[in-house]
Amino acid sequence: MPSATLHDGTRVGYEIHGSGPAVLLPVDPVPKEGARAEELRRWGMDPALGRTLADGLGDTFQVIAFDYEGHRMNHPAAALTPDHLAADLLAVADAAGADLFAYYGYSWLALAGLQLALRTDRLAALAMGGFPPLGGPYAQMLQVTAAAHAMARRPKDPADSGEGGEYDWSSVETAADGAQTAQFLGLYQSLTGFDETAAQSRIGCPRLCFAGSADVIPYGPEWGGVTVDMAGPLTRDRARLEAAGWQVRVLDGLDHTGAMQPGAVLPVLRPWLTEVYAD
């Protein structure tokens, strides 16, 4: 597998699927197997999520798929700032020979795409899933990541509903170590005071944002007692987002996990990218 050298000297592998206009996709292209796959299915997640997304776009686009989150869990950055995020994503695009490319990221990787868009003129399009480009829960995520960092030395398994139902994000305790959680805590600390409104005029490419209508996560006291609301900003501020140049989609009935699955993402992302590249 070819690889790219990131800002901290570590190397991340990537795969190229298909041909056509380039799409940078920070997802794991290798399907999970065995017990890990069964665990993901239990929580309604596709064990081959990254591969399914890559295959779902690869007949029309050149998909550059790489497991950035997995890499950062295996190789925590000493510091993970917005500048570092952008440098890492551009390093993968450079290694793959993509001078101009679209980017799709979900959750914190959507946030990474927004920061990338502010630091390069090489984006043909930006798609953000599961994290709003205006009204983002930066303060709440800072509290959640601070709690995760505090929990890092006392890992427990995710809470079990006993029925194999929806994943209860609010009751999960982290199994990550201190180095892993420190990088994300540092990221949200570095975003304190980030001016989303001022940022909008600096993004010149076509842009799409989406979230599930049920993407609202209330966290318990051990997590700071905050509510992370990804759906609300898209519904409350839809007119403002559209005026700023965003296409907005709210996926009815889906929570944070549901809206990241290929069956939800591809019907939104694929036609939009096709339209963008046709213009």
C-alpha positions in Angstrom: 0.0 0.0 0.0 1.4 3.5 -0.9 1.8 5.9 2.0 2.1 9.6 2.7 4.3 11.3 5.3 2.4 13.4 7.8 3.4 16.5 9.7 4.9 14.5 12.6 6.9 12.2 10.3 4.6 9.2 10.7 3.3 7.6 7.5 -0.3 6.7 6.7 -1.3 4.2 4.0 -3.9 5.0 1.4 -5.7 3.2 -1.4 -6.9 4.6 -4.7 -10.3 3.3 -6.0 -11.6 4.2 -9.5 -10.7 7.0 -11.8 -12.0 10.4 -12.6 -12.1 13.6 -10.5 -10.4 13.1 -7.1 -12.2 12.7 -3.8 -10.2 12.6 -0.6 -12.0 10.3 1.8 -10.5 9.8 5.3 -12.1 6.4 6.0 -10.6 3.0 6.6 -10.7 1.2 3.2 -10.1 -2.2 4.9 -13.3 -4.0 6.1 -13.3 -5.2 9.7 -13.6 -8.9 10.2 -14.4 -11.4 13.0 -15.4 -10.2 16.4 -14.8 -6.6 15.6 -17.1 -6.8 12.6 -19.8 -8.5 14.7 -19.5 -5.8 17.4 -20.0 -3.1 14.8 -23.0 -4.8 13.3 -24.5 -5.0 16.7 -24.5 -1.3 17.0 -25.9 -0.8 13.5 -22.6 0.1 11.8 -21.2 -1.3 8.6 -17.9 -3.2 9.2 -16.9 -2.3 5.7 -18.0 1.4 5.9 -14.9 2.8 4.3 -14.8 0.2 1.5 -18.5 0.6 0.8 -18.1 4.4 0.5 -15.1 4.0 -1.8 -16.8 1.4 -4.0 -20.0 3.5 -4.1 -18.0 6.5 -5.5 -15.2 4.7 -7.3 -17.1 4.0 -10.6 -17.3 7.8 -11.2 -14.5 9.3 -9.1 -10.9 8.6 -8.1 -11.3 7.9 -4.4 -8.3 8.4 -2.2 -9.2 6.5 1.0 -7.1 6.5 4.1 -7.7 5.7 7.8 -6.7 8.9 9.3 -8.6 8.4 12.6 -7.2 4.9 13.0 -3.7 6.2 12.2 -4.0 8.9 14.9 -5.2 6.4 17.4 -2.2 4.2 16.6 0.2 7.1 16.3 -1.0 9.9 18.5 0.3 13.4 17.5 2.2 15.3 20.1 0.0 18.2 19.0 -3.0 18.1 16.7 -3.8 21.7 15.6 -6.0 22.9 12.7 -2.7 23.6 10.8 -1.5 20.1 11.4 -4.9 18.6 10.2 -4.7 20.6 7.0 -1.0 19.7 6.5 -1.8 16.0 6.9 -4.7 16.0 4.5 -2.7 17.9 1.9 0.2 15.4 2.4 -2.1 12.5 1.4 -3.4 14.4 -1.6 0.1 15.3 -2.6 1.3 11.6 -2.3 -1.7 10.5 -4.4 -1.0 13.1 -7.1 -4.3 15.0 -6.6 -3.7 18.7 -7.3 -7.4 19.5 -7.1 -9.8 17.4 -5.1 -13.1 17.2 -3.2 -13.2 16.3 0.4 -15.8 14.5 2.5 -15.4 14.0 6.3 -17.8 12.9 9.0 -17.9 14.2 12.6 -14.5 15.5 13.7 -13.2 14.7 10.3 -15.8 17.1 8.9 -14.4 19.7 11.2 -11.0 18.8 9.7 -12.4 19.5 6.2 -13.6 22.9 7.3 -10.1 23.8 8.6 -8.6 22.4 5.4 -10.8 24.7 3.3 -9.5 27.7 5.1 -5.9 26.8 4.3 -5.9 25.7 0.7 -7.2 26.7 -2.7 -7.0 23.1 -4.0 -10.5 22.1 -2.8 -13.0 21.5 -5.6 -15.8 20.8 -3.1 -16.3 20.3 0.6 -18.8 18.0 2.2 -19.3 17.9 6.0 -21.4 15.3 7.6 -22.3 15.1 11.3 -20.7 18.5 12.3 -22.3 21.8 11.4 -20.2 24.5 9.7 -22.1 27.2 11.7 -23.1 26.7 15.3 -20.7 23.9 15.9 -20.5 22.5 19.4 -16.9 23.5 20.0 -17.3 24.3 23.7 -19.3 21.2 24.4 -16.7 19.0 22.6 -13.9 20.6 24.5 -15.7 19.5 27.7 -16.3 16.0 26.4 -12.7 15.5 25.2 -11.5 16.9 28.6 -13.6 14.3 30.3 -12.3 11.5 28.0 -8.8 12.5 28.7 -9.5 12.3 32.5 -11.0 8.9 32.0 -8.2 7.6 29.9 -6.5 5.8 32.7 -9.6 4.0 33.8 -11.0 2.3 30.7 -14.3 0.5 30.7 -16.3 -1.2 27.9 -19.1 0.7 26.2 -22.4 0.4 28.1 -24.7 -2.4 26.8 -28.4 -1.7 26.4 -29.0 -5.4 26.7 -31.0 -5.4 23.5 -28.5 -4.7 20.8 -30.2 -1.4 20.0 -28.8 2.0 19.3 -25.3 2.9 20.5 -25.5 4.9 23.7 -22.8 7.4 23.2 -23.5 9.2 26.4 -22.7 6.2 28.5 -19.5 5.1 26.8 -16.3 5.4 28.8 -13.1 5.7 26.9 -10.7 2.9 26.4 -8.1 5.2 24.8 -4.8 6.0 26.5 -3.7 9.5 27.6 -1.7 10.2 24.4 -4.6 9.4 22.2 -7.1 11.6 24.1 -4.6 14.4 24.6 -4.3 15.1 20.9 -8.1 15.6 20.6 -8.3 17.7 23.7 -5.5 19.8 22.3 -7.4 20.1 19.0 -10.5 21.5 20.6 -8.4 23.7 22.9 -6.8 25.2 19.8 -10.2 25.9 18.3 -11.4 28.0 21.3 -12.5 31.3 19.9 -12.7 30.0 16.3 -14.9 32.5 14.3 -17.1 30.3 12.2 -19.0 33.3 10.8 -15.9 35.1 9.6 -14.6 31.8 8.1 -17.6 31.5 5.7 -16.4 34.2 3.3 -13.0 32.5 3.0 -14.4 29.2 1.6 -14.7 29.5 -2.2 -15.6 26.0 -3.3 -19.1 24.4 -3.5 -20.1 23.0 -0.1 -22.6 20.6 1.4 -23.5 19.8 5.0 -25.8 17.2 6.4 -26.7 15.5 9.7 -29.3 13.2 11.0 -32.4 14.9 12.5 -31.8 12.9 15.7 -28.1 13.7 16.0 -28.4 15.1 19.6 -26.3 13.5 22.3 -26.9 14.4 26.0 -23.9 13.4 28.0 -24.0 12.6 31.7 -22.3 14.4 34.6 -19.1 12.4 34.2 -18.8 14.0 30.7 -19.6 17.5 31.9 -23.3 17.2 31.6 -23.3 18.8 28.1 -25.5 18.2 25.1 -23.8 17.9 21.7 -26.3 18.9 19.1 -25.2 18.4 15.5 -28.8 18.5 14.0 -30.1 21.7 15.6 -27.8 24.2 13.9 -28.8 22.8 10.5 -32.5 23.1 11.2 -32.5 26.4 13.1 -30.0 28.2 10.9 -30.8 26.6 7.5 -31.5 29.9 5.8 -28.3 31.4 7.2 -26.2 28.4 6.0 -27.8 28.5 2.6 -27.1 32.2 2.4 -23.5 31.5 3.2 -23.3 29.0 0.2 -24.1 25.7 1.8 -26.4 23.0 0.5 -28.1 21.6 3.6 -29.6 18.2 4.1 -31.2 16.9 7.3 -31.7 13.1 7.3 -35.0 12.2 8.9 -34.9 10.0 12.0 -31.1 9.3 11.9 -28.8 9.7 14.8 -25.0 10.3 14.7 -24.2 6.7 13.9 -27.0 6.2 11.4 -26.2 9.2 9.4 -22.6 8.1 8.8 -23.6 4.7 7.3 -23.0 4.4 3.5 -26.8 3.8 2.9 -27.4 7.3 4.2 -24.3 9.0 2.9 -24.1 7.8 -0.7 -27.6 9.0 -1.8 -26.6 12.5 -0.6 -22.9 12.7 -1.5 -22.8 10.9 -4.8 -25.3 13.1 -6.8 -24.0 16.2 -5.2 -20.4 15.5 -6.2 -21.6 14.5 -9.7 -23.3 17.9 -10.0 -20.3 19.8 -8.7 -17.9 18.2 -11.1 -20.3 18.6 -14.0 -20.4 22.3 -13.7 
